[in-house]
Amino acid sequence: MSISIYKSKVFNSKDIVDISIHEKNLKVEPSSFKDCFYRLNDKRINIDELENKIEYHLLNDEISNNNNNNYDNSVKKEYIVEKDQNDEKCNNKKTNVFDIKLNNDLNYNMHLTSNNLEEIKCLYFFFLINILRFKNNLDLNVIRSICTHINNISNNDKNNNQYMCIDKIKENCLYSLKLKDFFVSVLKQCGKNEYNLNDFNRSIHIVIEKSSVIFLNTYKIVSSCKYLTCCFANLLEIFNLNYDILFMNSFNNNINNSNIKSINNIVSNLKWMLHDSKIEKNSNLSKKFSSNILLYIYTQSKLTDECEYFMNLINQNFKNSIESFTHEYNEEMTSIDTYINILCNNMNQTFYIYIDNLLNMCKNIMPLYIEKLNEFLLSEERIITHNVNFKKPPVDGIILKDMEKQEDEHKGDIKLNLVNIYEKNILDKIELMFKQISEQVQKNNLPNSDIICNQKENDNTPKNQYRYLNNSPVEMLKKLNCVFINVTHLITDIIMHLNILNDIRAYNKAISQHMKQKKVSSCVHNVGVGCNEFKNFLYSFLSSENNILLNKSYVNKDKKLVTSHFYDFLEKYFSPYKYEEELNEILLPKNINFNLKTAKGCKDFTGEDMQLRNIFFEYIKKKFLLHGAVEIDTPIFELKETLMNKYGEDSKLIFDLKDQGGESLSLRYDLTVPLYRFINTNNVSHLKRFHIGKVYRRDEPSMNRGRFREFYHVILI
């Protein structure tokens, strides 16, 4: 499929995503440009002069060779900005030459080439949209050449050195150096000798580069947050956590809360994901994570609201066409540049807290996860017998790297290996990346200036005030997003392993029940409806059709998942933001209409049944009262300690209630123990008491034989 380009085309954010992430092609419709002719004016300039319009060079030629050193390199950069015809703020002279510090950054993106190509395609597409906004001076050959360039950038071309990373965003810089080089190459390819200076300047404005980078990252954040909502619901199921804290906090229902709609949306998604769950929750463990759950909801709702607001701004801006270049255009772009920085800073603040909370959750979950996985690996449980009628997990087992070669006496090292893999090799590295960002945030006390256009000649500002710290708002957003993607990969790894672990146990249990000719309860681990759908989505990446898994040893020849390699697979081949349509489908509630029926072992009584039952009860009561008995009544539930150990083996048939108000309660099994408790607590000296009431037994009911879970009991003493 392709996206058509014509003169009156109104673009939207979906077009950008389709081009930069989903690799759709652009198709130019020449007929719509038949009345368009590019006209040169008196401010035309030679293409060779345009190439030197912004001179950018490092006075230290060794900087490119020293980028990987362990020490910072102090170099000097010099910018020459020619006077713009309509911009009186910049002087036709060299700006001050000042020292800059280049920080040796960690590699924040493990699959850097692919993401750079996405950035480049997004940038060039923004550039194309901006050119098409000037309807009165379009050049068909230039537009066709730009589209060809964008189509030729393939995300599969990992080794193409032609497409380099977008340069670090230069704060207060007028122009995008990447766009300048790209536009000059397009003009030369089209055989242009001259071009209008104003058209060139407004086409490579730094705001275009900033907007494209921020947009791409905000889209990735919003899509990844949807994915993380699914992951979060799965974590609640896997670790038996409840989210009741969300309904007990009054902040959620405060109408003055600006994020109330987003909060309710996330809670609704969690409700759907956990709908019809059979997992019994651990209240004590849930309390430990209650603050993380609350902060997750609040920060994600605020973060997605801020990102969607920016994307909506971009959408609206695409609809504004401009007849011709004016001086006011520069003023407008300067204002937009300032506003973009403000929005980006706000997003970064929320994003930082959001990631910090996720890392805190991962650190708390990690010991529980390692313990579960260690226990499973020690048991060496795997699928041996297969049954085509039962749904099987995507793999037959889980192993550590080269575990088959280990001797039995070394199996005690499994837990240590898991700690090394997850805590030291993965979690610690992610935390180190995040720590470096924290340090840069603390250093961000000085202006982030690479070029000062309006600096006066007699300005006595110290030179060291203008240091390049490589922590502009846009760069910070990109780095935070890279850390965020790594965190989602870690959480995905945990979810995948524990889902497979639980399903293997459930499958083997079903096989055992089938072989013993018993009723099969379930061949999969019972989780919420949405969680089960999301689990199948994750399992699709481990399907037998995925040759990468086998060729790269992520799954061995015995169809066992290799734990030590799986995170690498996610890092290289899995980008959650690419699956927004699938995630929207998973989060969409469906078939949520309840099948209305009575609970197992219970029965409804019609009017005729009630009349007949009341006749019997009245007859029995009259007989008891005739002999001097007194009717009493007791609660249908008692303290658990009152009922326990009173019925021998039948104690397991007692219905237990969840902890309410600090008391452990159970439904009464019969009326004998409640009557005994009544006599002792009320100092009854004379007997002749009778009691008629409902009792409850967690037994296997047989309705045809009159064996119910709820029935009436009559007792007389």
N, C-alpha and C positions, 0 to 999 in steps of 0.2 A: 504494500500500500504506500501511497505517497500523498503529500500535501501540496495542493496547487497554489501557485504564487501568481496573483494578478493585481492590477492597479488598485482596485477598491477593496482588496482583501482586508478584513479585520481579524487580527490575530488574538489568541487567548493563551492562557498559561498551559493548556493541554497541548497546544501545538509545540511549545518549547519542550515539554516532557517527551512528546513523541519523537522529536528530532534528536535531542541530546541523549536520551536514555534508551528509548525503544527503537532507535536506529531507523526511523522512517526517512524516506528521501523527499527532496523538494522537486517539484515539477513546475517549470515556468510556462505560463500561458502567454505566448508572444502577442496574440491578437488583442489582448487588453492593453498593451503598451503601444499600439500603432500610432497614437496621437502624441506620444511622448518624445521629446527631443531635448538633449542636454545642450544648454546654451552657455557658452563661456562669457564672462563679463570682464570689466576692466581690472578686476582684482585677480585675474588668472595668474598662475605660477607654473613654472616648468617642473616636470615630475622629478628631475634630478635635484632641483632645489627643495622640493617637498621632502625628499629622502633625508636631507640634512636639516630639515626644519627644527627638529629637536635633536641636538647632538648629545649623545649619552655614551660616556666611555669611562672606563676605570683607569685611573693613572697607575694602578698597580696591576701589571699583566699577570702576576702570579696568583691573583685571587681565585681564578677558576680551578687552579691546581691545589689550592689549600683549603677548599671547602670541607674536606673530610678530616682535617687535622683536629686534634683535641684542644687546640687553643684558639682564642678569638683573633681574627685578623683585622688590624686597623688599616683601613685604606681610605682613599679620598675619591669622591665622586664629584663630577662637574657637570652642571646642566647649563645649556644656553637656550634661552627662550626668546624667539623672535617676537617682535611687536605684532599683536593681532590687529587687524584693520579696525575692528569694532570694539576692542578692549583696551582702554587707556590705563588699566591697572598695572599691566606688565611693562617694564622698561626694556628697551632694546639694548640689553647689556648682560653681562655675566652676573649670575647671582653669586653670593658668597660661597666660597669653597670651604666646606667644613668636614670634619672627621666623622666617620660613621663606624659603628661597631656591627659586625656581622656575626650573629649568634649561630653556633653550630646546632642546627635543629635535629631532633630525633626524627626518624622516618615515621611520620604520623600516619602514613597510608601504606599498608602492606601490599596492595595492588595498585600502585601509584599510576602506572601508565593508563590503565582503563579509566580511572577517575579523571586524569588530566584530559583525556580525549573527550569525556563528557563536558568538562569545563570549556574546552576549546569550541566544541560544537555549539554549546549554549551561548558563548560570547559572540561567535560569528553570526548566529541567528539573531541575537539582539541587535547586532550591527546592521544586519539586513533589514530588520523591522524599522529601525531608526531611519535608514535611508528611504524606505518606502513611505514614511510619514510625510516627506516633502514632495507632494504630488505634482508640483508644477515644474520640477526640474529633474526628471528621472532619466537614467541611462540604461537601456535594455541590455546592452553588452556587459555592463558592470554587474547588473543584477544577475544575469545568467552565469557569469564567471563566479560570483560569490556562491550561488547555489551549487555549482559544480564542485567548488572547494569543500563545501559542507558535506555533500554527498560522498566525496572521496575519503572523508575521515571515517575510518571504520574502527569500531571498538574491538574488532578481532585482530587488528593490526598492531600487535603489542610491541613489535620491534622497529616500528617506523620512527626514525629519529627526526623526521621533518616536523612533527607536531610536538613541540616542547611544552613544558608546564607554563601556565599563566604566570607572568612575572608577579612578584610581590606587589600588592596594591600600594601605591605611593600616596600617602596622605598629602593633601593640599597641592597635588600635581594636577596640571590642567589636562594632560593627555594620557591616553593609554598607549604605552610603547608597543604592546602586542598588536593592538589594532592599527597603529601607525604602520608597522612593518607589513602587516597583512594587506592593508588598503593600498599601499604603494605597489606591492607585488601584483595585486589585482589590476591596478591601472596600467602597469607595464604589460601585463599579459593581454590586456584589451587593446594594446597599441596606442595608448594615450600619450601625448607629448605634453599637454597642459591640462590643468584642472583648476577650478575656482578655489581660492584659498579659504574662503569662509565655509564652503561646503566640506572641504577637507577637515577643517578644524572641528566643526560641530559633529562630524561623523566619527571622530576618534576621541570624543570627550571621555574623561575618566569615569563619569557617572555611568556610562554604558557598561564599562567593565565591572564596576562595583555592583550595579543592579543585576547583571547576569550571574555573578558569583554568589551574591546573597540569595537570589531567587533559587538557584539550583540547590543550594544548601538548605534553604527553608523547605523546599519541596521534599528533600531527602529526610529532613527532620520530621515533618508531618507524617509521611508515609511510614517511617521507621517507628514512630510513636504508635501508630495503629498496629504494627507488627508486635511491638512490645506489650500492648494491651493484651493481645492473645497469649504472649509468653507469660505475662504476669498472672493471668487466670490459670494457666497451666502450673505455675509455681505454687499457687494457692492449693491446687488439687494434689500435686505431688507431695507437698510437705504438710498436708492436712491443716491448712491455715484457713480461718474464716475471715471475712471482711465486715463483720457486724459493726466495727468501729465507725464505718462510713455512715451508718444510719443513726448512730447515737450522738454524732457530733452536730451541734446546732449550727455551726458555721456553714454546713452544706445547704441548709434551708434558709439562709439569710438572703432576703431579696436584694439587699444592698451589695451583695457580692457580685462583682463585675464578671466573674468567671462561672457563675452558677449554671449557665446553660452547658458549658463544656464539662463541668464537673458531673452534672446529671447525665450527660451523654456517655462519659467514661463508666459511670456506675451502671448505667443501663447495659452497656456492652459487657461488663463483667457479669451482670445478672444472666444475660443470655448465654455467655460462655459456660457458666456454672449451672445452667438450668438442668434439672433432673439428675443432679449429681448424687451418687450413692456413697461418697466418701465421708467417713466420720471425722469431724474436725477435732484438732488438738487445741483446747482452749488455752492451756498454759503456754504452749509455743506461740500461739496467735498473739498473746499479749506482748511477747518479746518483739514482734514485728509490727505492732499496731501503729507506732509513730512513723515507721518507714512507709506503711500503706497510705496513711493520711498525706504525708509529704509527697509521695508519688502522684497521688490524684491531683493535689493542688498545683504542683509545679508543672505537670504535664498539661493540665488544662490551660494554665497561663502561657506556657511556651507555645502550644499549638495555636492559641488565639493570636499571639503576636506574629507568628509565622504566616498564618492565613491572612492576617491584616496586610502584611507586606505583599503577599501574592495578589490580593485583591487590588492593591494600589497599582501594581504592575499591569494587571488586566485593564484597569481603567485608563492607564496612560497609553496603552496600545490603541485605544479608540480615538485618541486626539491626533488629528492630522494637522500639518503645518503648511501653510501656503508657500512661505519663503523664509529665508534666514533673516533675522533681525537682531539688533543689539540686545533687545530684551531677552532673547533666547539664552544668551550667556548668563544674564542675571538670574533667570529662572533655573538654569542648570546648577548654578552655584548654591542657590537656596535648596534645591533638591539634594545636592551633595551633603549639605549640613544635616538635613532631615534624615537622610539615609543613615548617616553615622549615629544619630540619636537612636533610631529604631534598632540598629544593629547592636549598639551598646546595651539597650534594654533586653534584647534577646539573649545576649551573652550572659548577662547577670542571672537570668532565670535558668538558662541552659547549664550554667556552671553548678548551680545548686541542685538541679535535676540529676546531673551525672554523679555528683558527689553522693547523693542519696542512693542511687543505683549501686555504686561501688560499695557503699556501706552495707547494703542488703546482700551483695555478692559475698562479702567477707563473712557475714553472719551465716549465710546459707552453706558456704563451702565446707565447713567441718561436717555438717549433716549429710551433704552430698557424697563426700569422700567416704564416710562411714557406710552409707548404703551401697555404694559401688564396690567398696572393698569386701563387704560381706557377700555380695553376689559373685564376685570374681573368685573368692576363696571357695565358694560352694561349687564352682565349675558347672553350674547349671546351664544347659543349652537344650535346644530342640533336637530330639533324635527321631521320634515318631511323628509322621505327618498324616494329616487327615484333610482331604480336599473339601470336606463340608465345614471345616472350621477356618475362620479368618486368622491367618498367620502373620506375625510381625515381619518386617522387611529383611531381617537378618536372623540367623539361628543362634547367635550368641555374641558375647562381648569378650575381647581379650586385650591385654596390654601388648605393647610392642615386644616381639620375640618371646612372649610368655611360654609358648610351647617348648622352647629350648631350655627353659629353666628347670632346675632340679626341684624336687618336692621340698627340700629343706630351705629353699630360697623363697617360698611362697609368702613367708612372713614379711618380705620386703614390698609386697604389693601396695600396702598403704603408704609406705615411704615414697614409692614411685608415683603414686597418685598425687601426693603432696608436692612433689617436684614438678609434675606436669602442670597442675592447675594453680597452685599457690605461687610457686617460684617462677615458672616459665611463662605463665599467662597473666595471672592476676597482678603479680608484682610489676610486670612490664607495663601493664595498662595504668597502674597507679603511678609509675614513674613518669609516663607521658602526661598524666593529669597533674602531677606535681610540678613539672616544668611549666605547664600553663599557669598554675597558681603563682609560681615565682615571677612569671612575666606580668601577671596581673598586678602583683605588688610593686613591680618596677614602673608601672605605667603612670608615672607622676609627671612626666615631661611631655611637651608637644611631640607628636609623631610627625615630624616634618622632613621631607626630602627636598622640597623646593619652596622657597618663599618668594612669591611673585611680586608682592607689594612691599617688599622690604626697602626702606629708604637708604640712601647712601650714607647718611650720618647716623644710622642706627648703631648704637653701641651695645646691643645685646651680645652677651658672651657667646662665643662660637660653640662651646660645649653644651649650650642649651638645646641645640638642634641635633640631637642624636637620633639615629635610626634604630629603634628598638625591636623592629619586626613583630610588633604586637598591635597593629592597627585593628579596629573592630572587625573588619572583614577577614583578616588573617586569623584573628582569634576565633571567629565563628567556624572557619574551616577546620582549625585544629580541634576545637571542641567536638565537631561533628565526626572527625576521624576517631577520636576516643570513644564517642558514643557508638559508632558502628562496631568497634572492637568489643565493647561491653555487650552489645546484642549478640555477637558471635559467641561469647562465653556463655551467656544465658541459654542460647540455642543449644549449645553443646550439652549443658546440664539437662535441659528438658528432653533432648533426644535420647540420651543415655538412660534416664530414669523411666521414660515412657517405654522404651524397648525392654528394659529390665522387668517392669511390671507386667507387660504383655507376654513376655516369655514365661513368666511364672503362671499367669492366668491360662495360657495355652497348654502348658504341661499339665496343669490341674484338670483342665477340660478333657485332655486325652486320657488321663488316669480315670476320671469318672466314666468316660465312655467305655473304656476297656472293662471296668467293673460293672458295666450295664446299669450305672446309676444315672439319675437325671443330671444333665450338664447345666450348671448354673450360668456360666458365661466363659467364652474363650478369649475375651479381652478384658483389660482392666477397666472397670466402670468409672468413667469420668463424666463431666457435664457434656451436654449435647454439642455446644460450641467448641469446647476443648477437644472433643473427639474429632470434630471436623478439622480443627487446626492440626491435630496430631496426624491425621491422614495426609494433610498438605505437606507436613515435614517429611513424612515417610516417602512421599513421592520422589524426594531427592535421593533416596536410597534404593530406588527401584532397580531391577535387573537390567533395564535399558540404559542405565547411566554407566557408560563404559569408563568414564573418568575414575569412578570409585575403584574399579578392579585394576585398571592400568596403573594407577598411582598408589596401590596398596592401602587404600582407605578401608576397604573390605577385603579380607583375605580369601583364599581359594575355598575355604570351608564355610564361607558366607558368615563370617564373624566380623563385627565392627571392631576396628583397631583404634583403641582409645587415644593412644599417643599421637595419632595422625589426623584425627577427625577435625580438630580445631583448625589445622592447616587447610583442610578441604573447605571449611566454611569461609576462611579468610580469603582464599583464592577464587572461589567460584560462587559464593553466595552473597548477594546484596539485597537485603530485605526491602529496600525502597523500590525495587523493580517489580514488585508483586502487589501493587496497590489494588488492582482490580480483584485479584484473588482474596486479598485481605478484606476488602469491602463486602465481598460475598460471604466470607466466614462470619463477619461481625453483624450481618443482616439477620435479625430474628426470623425464623421460618418454622412453620408447623408447630407454633407455640400454643395452639389451642389444646387445652387439657382434655384427655379422654376421661370424661366424668363417670366415675364408678365408685362403688363402696370399697373401702380398704379390705385387704385380704382377711377372711375369717369373720367378717361382719355382715349384717343384714338389715335392710330397711323393713319397717313394719307398717303395713297399710292401716286404714281405718278399721277394717273388719278384724285384722289381727289384733289391734289395740283393744277393741271391745272384748274379744275373747280372752286376752291376757288379763285385762282388768277384772273380769268375772272370776278368774282363778285366784288372783291376788286378794280380792275382797273376801272370797270364801276362806282362804288360809288365814287372813288377818282376824276374821270374826272368830274362828276356832281358837286362835292363840289368845285373843282378848277375853274370850269366854272363860278361859282357865286362869285368868289373872296376870297374863304376861304383858309387859310394857314394851312398846316399840321404840327403838333408838335408831340413830343414823350416824355414820362416820364418814370422813373424807374419802374420796376414791383413791387418794395417794397418801402414802406414809413415808416417814424417814426411811431411807434405804437400810440403815442399820437395824431398824425394827423388824424388817421382813427377812433379811438375810440370815442364812443358816437355820431357818425354821422349817424348811421343807425338804431337806436332804438334797438329792440329785435334782429335784424339780426346781431348785432355786434358780437354775439357769433359764427357766421359763418366765421369770419375772421381768416385766417391762421397766427399764430404767429411763428416767427423764434426764434432760440436760441440766447442768448446774444452774440453778436459779437463786440468786440472792445469797449464795454461799452455802446452800443446803443441797445434799444429794438425796433425791426423792425417787420413789418407785410407785407404780400403780399396784393396788392391792391384788394379791394372787387369789385369795378367798376371803371370807369374813371371819375366820377363826382367830387369826392373830390380831386384826383390828378390834374385835370384840374383847379379847383378853387385855389389850392395851387400854380400851375404854374403861373396863372394870377397875384396873389399877390406877389410872389417872383421875377417876371420878369418885374414888372411895365408895364403891357400891358394895353394900353389905348383904343385901337380899337379891337373889338372882331372879329368875323368871323374866328374862329379857329376850326379845326376838329382833332380828334384823333382816330385811330384804333389800338387796342392792346389787348393782352390777360389779363384776370382777373381771380381771384381764389376765390372759395367759399367752405367752409368746410361743405357742405350740403350733405344730403343723396341722392346720384345720382340715376337717373333712365335713363339708356342709351337708352331704347326703346322709351322714350318720349322726347329724346333730352336734358335731364337734366344732365349736366356735372359739374365736379369740376373745370375744366379748359376750358375756352371758350373765344371767341372774343367779344369785346364790341365796339360799334361805338358811338361817341358823337360829336355833332356840336353845337357851340355857335356863 
